[in-house]
């Protein structure tokens, strides 16, 4: 019985590790704040399209 509980605990820890890894591994400082995201969206819309030849 104890072995089953230990295995369930290990599976839960692996699950938590996978969730944490997918949430925070992409950025150095975690998720972007609202003002940073708004600034990134604003910068993307300010670019002019390349001239047509």
Rosetta blueprint (number, residue, H / E / L):
1 X L
2 X H
3 X H
4 X H
5 X H
6 X H
7 X H
8 X H
9 X H
10 X H
11 X H
12 X H
13 X H
14 X H
15 X H
16 X H
17 X H
18 X H
19 X H
20 X H
21 X H
22 X H
23 X H
24 X H
25 X L
26 X L
27 X L
28 X L
29 X L
30 X L
31 X L
32 X L
33 X L
34 X H
35 X H
36 X H
37 X H
38 X H
39 X H
40 X H
41 X H
42 X H
43 X H
44 X H
45 X H
46 X H
47 X L
48 X L
49 X L
50 X L
51 X L
52 X L
53 X L
